[in-house]
Amino acid sequence: MKGLKEYSISFVGLKDGSHEFQYQIDNKFFEEFQYTEFNKVNISAKIDFIKKSTLLELFFTISGTINVPCDVTNEYFDQEISGDFSLVVKFGPEFNDENDEILILPYEEYQINVAQYIYELVVLSAPSKRIHPDVLNGTMKSETLEKLKELEINNNKTVEEEPSTSTDPRWDKLKDLLTGKNE
């Protein structure tokens, strides 16, 4: 995680008020977390950082694209993602990150590393089901889709079976119990 030092914000030297930080996220960022589900990443992250006398407020906003395989055709495409997240940083006797939206830092801390929050926001903003846009609009041509169409069950075929009017004799005995007819 040594490659994530640039995501540390030193808040001791900042004046009270609003500050803005911009980051460009690429594959190297996710390599630090050993996350390989994205083929190519191009995301811009913006953090609105508000410093107050007793706490810090961080508003994360991400937007961009991730290159992922389609769940239907397994062909790669650029999936657009966007998301936002807010975090309140308070100060206390010891570190505590049990709450998702409130982080408590020890009084002696002078910086906060935002890489983990950006990572989680990107991963959670990615849709769980990824379908290529050409599949959705019907213009995709691939071997996988052709094979799926070939193997598709055709509901238009009518089955030429006689509906059976006879029932299993074991069920008939149980029905007799319900109606009180005993033979």
C-alpha positions in Angstrom: 0.0 0.0 0.0 3.0 2.3 -0.3 1.8 3.4 -3.7 -1.2 5.1 -2.1 0.6 7.8 -0.2 -0.7 10.4 -2.7 -4.2 9.8 -1.3 -3.2 11.0 2.2 -4.6 14.4 3.0 -2.7 16.3 5.6 -5.4 18.5 7.3 -3.2 20.1 10.0 -1.9 22.8 7.7 -5.3 23.5 6.1 -7.3 26.6 7.0 -10.9 26.1 8.2 -13.3 26.0 5.3 -13.8 24.2 2.0 -11.1 22.5 0.0 -11.2 20.4 -3.1 -9.0 17.4 -4.0 -9.1 15.6 -7.4 -7.7 12.2 -8.2 -7.5 10.2 -11.5 -8.0 6.5 -10.8 -6.5 3.9 -13.1 -5.4 0.2 -13.0 -2.4 0.9 -10.8 -4.7 2.0 -8.0 -6.6 -1.3 -8.0 -3.3 -3.3 -8.2 -2.4 -1.9 -4.8 -5.6 -3.5 -3.5 -4.9 -6.7 -5.5 -8.3 -6.3 -7.2 -8.4 -7.6 -10.7 -12.0 -7.7 -11.7 -11.7 -4.6 -13.9 -9.8 -4.8 -17.1 -9.2 -1.1 -17.6 -10.2 1.8 -15.3 -10.7 5.5 -16.1 -12.4 7.2 -13.2 -12.1 10.7 -11.8 -12.7 11.1 -8.1 -13.4 14.5 -6.4 -13.4 15.1 -2.7 -15.0 18.2 -1.2 -13.1 18.5 2.1 -14.6 20.9 4.7 -12.5 21.5 7.7 -14.2 22.8 10.8 -12.7 23.4 14.3 -13.9 20.1 15.8 -14.5 17.8 12.8 -13.9 17.2 9.1 -16.5 16.6 6.4 -15.6 14.7 3.2 -17.9 14.4 0.2 -16.7 11.9 -2.3 -17.9 11.9 -5.9 -16.7 9.5 -8.6 -17.6 9.2 -12.3 -16.0 7.4 -15.2 -15.8 4.0 -16.9 -14.6 0.5 -16.0 -13.9 -2.1 -18.7 -15.6 -5.3 -17.6 -16.8 -8.5 -19.3 -20.5 -8.8 -20.2 -22.3 -11.4 -18.1 -24.1 -12.7 -21.2 -21.5 -12.7 -24.0 -18.3 -12.4 -21.9 -17.1 -9.7 -24.3 -15.4 -6.6 -22.7 -17.1 -3.2 -22.8 -16.8 0.1 -21.0 -19.4 0.3 -18.1 -20.1 3.9 -17.0 -20.3 4.3 -13.3 -20.9 7.1 -10.9 -21.4 7.4 -7.2 -21.1 9.6 -4.1 -20.4 9.1 -0.4 -20.1 11.4 2.6 -17.9 10.8 5.6 -17.6 12.7 8.9 -14.3 12.6 10.7 -14.3 13.3 14.4 -11.5 13.1 16.9 -11.3 11.0 20.0 -9.0 9.0 22.2 -8.6 6.1 19.8 -9.2 5.0 16.2 -12.7 3.8 15.5 -14.2 3.0 12.0 -17.1 0.8 13.1 -19.7 3.2 11.6 -19.7 3.5 7.8 -20.3 7.3 7.8 -18.4 8.4 10.9 -14.6 7.9 11.4 -13.0 8.7 14.7 -9.3 9.5 14.5 -7.0 9.8 17.5 -6.3 13.4 18.6 -2.6 13.2 17.5 -3.4 12.3 13.9 -2.5 14.9 11.3 -3.6 13.2 8.0 -6.2 10.9 6.6 -5.7 8.5 3.8 -8.8 8.4 1.5 -7.7 5.6 -0.8 -9.8 2.9 1.0 -12.9 5.0 0.7 -12.4 5.7 -3.0 -11.8 2.0 -3.6 -15.0 0.9 -1.8 -17.0 3.6 -3.6 -15.8 2.5 -7.0 -16.4 -1.2 -6.3 -19.8 -0.7 -4.8 -20.9 1.6 -7.6 -20.2 -1.0 -10.2 -23.4 -2.9 -11.1 -23.5 -6.5 -10.0 -25.1 -7.6 -13.4 -23.1 -6.3 -16.3 -24.7 -6.5 -19.7 -23.2 -5.0 -22.9 -25.3 -2.2 -24.3 -25.5 -3.9 -27.7 -27.1 -6.9 -26.1 -29.8 -4.7 -24.6 -30.6 -3.0 -27.8 -30.4 -6.2 -29.9 -27.5 -5.3 -32.2 -24.8 -7.5 -30.7 -23.4 -10.2 -33.0 -21.4 -12.9 -31.1 -21.0 -16.6 -31.1 -22.3 -16.9 -27.6 -25.6 -15.2 -28.4 -26.0 -17.3 -31.5 -25.5 -20.5 -29.4 -28.0 -19.2 -26.8 -30.6 -18.6 -29.4 -30.0 -22.1 -30.8 -30.4 -23.7 -27.4 -33.4 -21.5 -26.4 -36.6 -23.4 -25.6 -39.3 -22.5 -28.1 -42.5 -21.8 -26.2 -44.6 -21.6 -29.4 -44.4 -25.4 -30.0 -47.6 -27.1 -28.7 -47.2 -30.4 -27.0 -49.5 -33.1 -28.5 -50.3 -34.9 -25.3 -53.7 -36.0 -24.2 -54.6 -34.5 -20.9 -54.9 -37.3 -18.4 -58.2 -37.5 -16.6 -57.1 -40.4 -14.4 -55.4 -39.7 -11.1 -53.0 -41.7 -9.0 -55.1 -44.2 -6.9 -53.1 -43.2 -3.8 -54.4 -39.7 -4.1 -57.9 -41.0 -4.5 -57.6 -42.8 -1.1 -56.5 -39.6 0.5 -59.4 -37.7 -1.0 -61.7 -40.2 0.5 -60.4 -39.4 3.9 -61.1 -35.7 3.4 -64.7 -36.3 2.3 -65.4 -39.0 4.9 -66.1 -41.7 2.3 -64.6 -45.0 3.3 -64.9 -48.0 1.2 
